[in-house]
Amino acid sequence: MGNAAAIKNNKPASSSESTIQVDKGETGSEAAFDKESDLSDAEVSGGSCASHVTRRKRITKTSRHRASRDRKAVDPDGYSQLLPHRLPAMIQEIQEDEELSDEHIDHAQALLRKEFAEISGFLSNCVLAAIQSSELKSPRRKFVQIFHLPERHHWICASNLLSDDQDQLVIYDSAIRKTSRASLELQEKLAAMLNRRHDVSILWADVKRQNNSVDCGVHAIAAAVALCHGIDPSTCDWQYERMRSHLSCCFEAGEIRPFPVRECGRQPGSPARSMIRIHCPCGLPVREDDDKTWRCSSCLELFHQKCVIKLIEINEPFCCDLCAQRT
């Protein structure tokens, strides 16, 4: 064990992946995912959308991005639900150019889930903000999900609906820079969704950029709607000046239709690419700064201590199962 401990503490410099601390949150929603439910929460590294302000924003004391409702108010299975009692206020907030809150996002996802029952995802962001990655269950089908990124005060859409590769996810981020990397929290949630035991490829689609700091939620909903209708959001040249009025009309009608686009469309650039490296038996990535990890003396990969405790007890220095089979 002395040699294993020495190897454990001998950690090389971190790779290019971000290592943002995961917010454990509450864990009382396990039951909501015991019925083979569908998905997760997230965050991205790559610049706040607040740098793109081009018009006045109505200032509020508390950011409207934050999940503001008690989790007891959401669907017992964790899905987004319709909020008819909040509809007049939500429509007014859309029309007054306010940031969209979790209520707007959940209401939009509930409308999509009602119409596209064959598509997985559409989980409430209140549930996603509270549940841990290890408690998530893989989607039973292809999915669409809007995520809140707390550090960036930002909404994005993620999906594998248009991907032919079962190990590939596409992220649609209207404030993305030339390149972006998934934070560890996002990596954990996406890996848990796919339930793979090997690397997962992430594509950052080249979608139309938002024009200000408050319309990320509108763009995320537009991308989700396009995906559900079989349209690639990266080819959509949204009619920016009509997006909010279209969304408010959809809320009033109780049905979300594809957002208005310019007929000529747009030619997207090549997507940025990143990789979620998976080698631990749990199928989740490992933080470089986690002190409850062990490093294989052969391949030098990190593993969660709790996932390889039996191997640690019988192998000194510690050698992962794959490397042990090779020797």
C-alpha positions in Angstrom: 0.0 0.0 0.0 2.9 2.3 0.5 3.8 2.2 -3.2 0.2 2.7 -4.2 -0.1 5.7 -2.0 3.0 7.2 -3.6 1.5 6.6 -7.0 -1.7 8.1 -5.9 -0.1 11.4 -4.9 2.1 11.6 -8.0 -0.3 13.3 -10.3 1.0 15.0 -13.5 -0.2 18.4 -14.6 -3.8 18.6 -15.5 -4.9 18.2 -19.1 -6.6 20.9 -21.1 -10.0 20.0 -19.6 -11.5 22.4 -17.1 -11.8 21.3 -13.5 -14.6 23.3 -12.1 -15.9 22.0 -8.8 -19.2 20.1 -9.2 -22.1 21.4 -7.1 -23.4 18.4 -5.3 -26.7 20.1 -4.5 -29.6 18.1 -3.0 -29.8 14.4 -3.6 -33.4 13.8 -2.7 -34.6 13.3 -6.3 -33.2 9.8 -6.8 -36.7 8.3 -6.9 -37.5 10.5 -9.9 -34.9 8.6 -11.9 -35.5 5.1 -10.7 -38.1 4.6 -13.4 -35.5 4.5 -16.2 -35.9 8.2 -16.9 -33.9 10.3 -19.2 -31.1 13.0 -18.6 -29.0 15.9 -16.9 -27.6 19.3 -16.1 -24.5 21.2 -17.2 -22.0 24.0 -17.8 -19.4 25.1 -20.3 -16.1 27.0 -20.2 -15.7 29.7 -22.8 -16.7 33.2 -22.0 -19.9 34.8 -20.6 -22.6 35.8 -23.0 -22.6 39.1 -21.1 -19.9 40.4 -23.4 -22.4 40.6 -26.3 -24.7 43.2 -24.9 -26.2 45.4 -27.7 -29.5 46.6 -26.2 -30.9 47.6 -22.9 -31.7 44.8 -20.4 -34.3 45.1 -17.7 -32.3 44.8 -14.4 -33.6 42.5 -11.7 -32.2 41.9 -8.2 -31.7 38.2 -8.9 -30.7 36.6 -12.2 -33.8 35.0 -13.8 -31.6 32.2 -15.0 -31.5 30.6 -11.6 -33.8 27.7 -10.9 -36.3 29.6 -8.8 -38.9 27.0 -8.0 -39.0 24.3 -5.3 -38.4 20.9 -6.7 -41.6 19.7 -5.2 -43.4 21.7 -7.9 -42.0 19.8 -10.8 -43.3 16.6 -12.4 -42.7 13.6 -10.1 -40.7 11.8 -12.9 -38.4 14.8 -13.3 -39.9 16.1 -16.5 -40.6 19.7 -17.3 -44.3 20.6 -16.8 -46.6 23.2 -18.1 -47.1 26.3 -15.9 -50.5 27.8 -16.9 -50.7 29.9 -13.8 -47.5 31.6 -14.7 -48.3 32.0 -18.4 -49.4 35.7 -18.5 -46.3 36.8 -16.5 -44.0 34.6 -18.6 -45.3 36.1 -21.8 -44.9 39.6 -20.5 -41.3 38.9 -19.5 -40.6 37.5 -23.0 -42.1 40.6 -24.6 -40.2 42.9 -22.3 -36.8 41.4 -23.3 -36.1 39.9 -20.0 -33.8 36.9 -19.5 -35.6 33.6 -19.7 -35.9 31.7 -16.4 -36.1 28.0 -15.6 -39.9 28.5 -15.8 -39.8 29.7 -19.4 -37.4 26.8 -20.4 -39.4 24.1 -18.6 -42.7 25.4 -20.0 -41.2 25.3 -23.5 -39.8 21.8 -23.0 -43.1 20.6 -21.6 -44.9 21.7 -24.8 -42.3 19.9 -26.9 -42.5 16.7 -24.9 -46.3 16.7 -25.3 -46.0 16.9 -29.1 -42.9 14.7 -29.5 -43.4 11.8 -27.1 -41.0 9.7 -29.1 -38.0 12.0 -28.2 -36.4 11.6 -24.7 -35.0 14.5 -22.6 -37.0 17.6 -21.7 -36.2 17.2 -17.9 -36.9 20.0 -15.5 -33.8 22.2 -14.8 -34.9 22.3 -11.1 -34.3 18.6 -11.0 -31.1 18.7 -13.0 -29.6 21.4 -10.8 -30.1 19.2 -7.7 -29.3 15.7 -8.8 -25.8 14.2 -8.9 -24.4 12.7 -12.1 -24.1 9.2 -10.6 -27.9 9.2 -10.0 -28.8 10.0 -13.7 -30.2 7.3 -15.9 -29.5 7.0 -19.6 -32.2 8.1 -22.1 -34.1 5.3 -23.6 -34.2 7.1 -26.9 -32.5 9.9 -28.7 -32.9 13.1 -26.7 -33.1 16.9 -26.7 -32.3 18.8 -23.5 -31.8 22.5 -22.6 -29.2 23.0 -19.9 -28.5 25.9 -17.6 -24.8 26.8 -17.1 -24.6 28.5 -13.7 -21.2 30.1 -14.0 -21.9 31.7 -17.4 -25.6 32.5 -16.5 -26.4 30.9 -19.8 -28.7 28.4 -21.5 -27.6 25.9 -24.2 -29.2 23.0 -26.0 -27.6 19.5 -26.3 -28.8 16.5 -28.3 -27.8 13.4 -30.1 -30.9 13.4 -32.3 -29.2 14.2 -35.6 -26.0 12.2 -34.8 -25.4 8.9 -36.5 -22.7 8.0 -34.0 -24.1 6.6 -30.7 -21.0 8.0 -28.9 -21.4 11.5 -30.1 -23.3 14.5 -28.7 -23.8 17.9 -30.3 -24.0 21.1 -28.2 -25.8 24.2 -29.6 -24.4 27.3 -27.9 -25.4 30.7 -29.2 -22.6 32.4 -27.4 -19.8 30.0 -28.3 -16.3 31.2 -29.1 -14.1 29.6 -31.7 -13.3 26.7 -29.4 -14.9 25.5 -26.2 -14.3 22.8 -23.7 -16.7 21.0 -21.5 -16.3 21.6 -17.8 -16.1 18.5 -15.6 -19.6 19.0 -14.4 -20.9 18.9 -18.0 -18.7 16.0 -18.9 -20.1 14.0 -16.0 -23.7 14.6 -16.9 -23.3 13.9 -20.6 -21.3 10.8 -19.9 -24.0 9.6 -17.5 -26.6 10.2 -20.1 -24.9 8.1 -22.7 -23.9 5.4 -20.2 -20.8 4.5 -22.2 -17.6 2.8 -21.0 -15.4 4.5 -23.5 -14.6 8.0 -24.8 -17.5 10.3 -25.9 -17.1 12.8 -28.7 -18.6 16.3 -28.3 -19.3 18.6 -31.3 -19.9 22.3 -30.7 -22.1 23.3 -33.6 -21.6 26.5 -35.4 -25.0 28.1 -34.8 -26.1 31.7 -35.3 -24.8 33.9 -32.5 -27.1 35.8 -30.2 -27.0 39.6 -30.5 -27.0 40.5 -26.8 -26.6 39.1 -23.3 -30.2 38.0 -22.6 -31.4 35.9 -25.5 -29.5 32.7 -24.9 -32.7 31.0 -23.6 -34.6 32.0 -26.7 -31.9 30.6 -28.9 -31.7 27.4 -26.9 -35.5 26.9 -27.3 -35.3 27.7 -31.0 -32.6 25.0 -31.4 -34.6 22.5 -29.5 -37.7 23.1 -31.6 -35.7 22.8 -34.8 -34.2 19.5 -33.7 -37.6 18.1 -32.9 -38.8 19.0 -36.4 -35.7 17.3 -37.9 -34.0 20.6 -38.8 -30.3 21.2 -38.1 -30.1 24.4 -36.0 -26.7 25.3 -37.4 -28.3 25.9 -40.8 -31.0 28.2 -39.4 -30.6 31.9 -40.0 -33.1 33.0 -37.4 -35.0 36.2 -38.0 -33.7 37.7 -34.8 -36.2 40.6 -34.6 -39.1 38.1 -34.6 -37.8 35.4 -32.2 -39.4 36.8 -29.0 -42.7 37.6 -30.6 -42.8 34.1 -32.1 -42.1 32.5 -28.7 -44.8 34.5 -26.9 -47.3 33.6 -29.6 -46.3 29.9 -29.2 -46.9 30.1 -25.4 -50.3 31.7 -26.0 -51.3 29.0 -28.5 -50.0 26.2 -26.3 -47.9 24.8 -29.2 -44.3 25.6 -30.3 -43.7 25.8 -34.0 -40.3 26.3 -35.7 -38.9 29.8 -35.3 -38.9 32.1 -38.4 -35.8 31.9 -40.5 -34.5 33.8 -43.6 -35.1 31.8 -46.7 -31.5 31.8 -47.8 -30.5 30.0 -44.6 -26.9 29.9 -43.5 -23.8 27.8 -44.3 -22.3 26.7 -40.9 -18.6 26.4 -40.4 -17.0 23.2 -39.1 -17.9 22.4 -35.5 -15.3 22.5 -32.8 -14.6 19.2 -31.2 -13.7 17.9 -27.8 -13.6 14.6 -26.1 -14.9 13.2 -22.8 -12.3 10.6 -21.7 -13.9 7.6 -19.9 -11.8 4.9 -18.3 -13.2 4.4 -14.8 -15.6 1.5 -14.4 -18.4 3.8 -13.4 -18.4 5.4 -16.8 -17.8 8.9 -15.5 -14.7 11.2 -16.0 -12.3 11.7 -13.1 -11.2 15.1 -11.7 -7.5 15.7 -11.6 -7.9 17.5 -8.3 -9.9 14.8 -6.6 -8.0 13.5 -3.6 -10.1 10.3 -3.5 -8.5 8.9 -6.7 -5.9 6.3 -7.5 -3.6 6.3 -10.5 -2.8 3.1 -12.3 0.9 2.3 -12.1 0.9 1.0 -15.7 -1.3 3.3 -17.8 -1.2 6.2 -15.4 -4.9 6.9 -15.7 -6.9 8.1 -12.7 -9.7 6.1 -11.2 -12.3 6.9 -8.5 -11.1 5.2 -5.3 -14.6 3.8 -4.5 -14.8 2.3 -8.0 -11.5 0.3 -7.7 -11.3 -0.4 -4.0 -11.2 -4.2 -4.4 -8.4 -3.9 -7.0 -6.4 -1.6 -4.6 -6.7 -4.2 -1.9 -5.2 -7.0 -4.0 -2.8 -5.1 -6.3 0.2 -3.2 -4.9 1.2 -1.0 -6.6 -2.3 -0.4 -7.9 -2.9 -1.7 -11.4 -6.3 -1.2 -13.2 -8.3 -4.2 -14.4 -7.4 -3.6 -18.1 -3.7 -3.3 -17.4 -3.8 -6.3 -15.1 -5.3 -8.4 -17.9 -2.5 -7.4 -20.2 0.3 -8.6 -17.8 
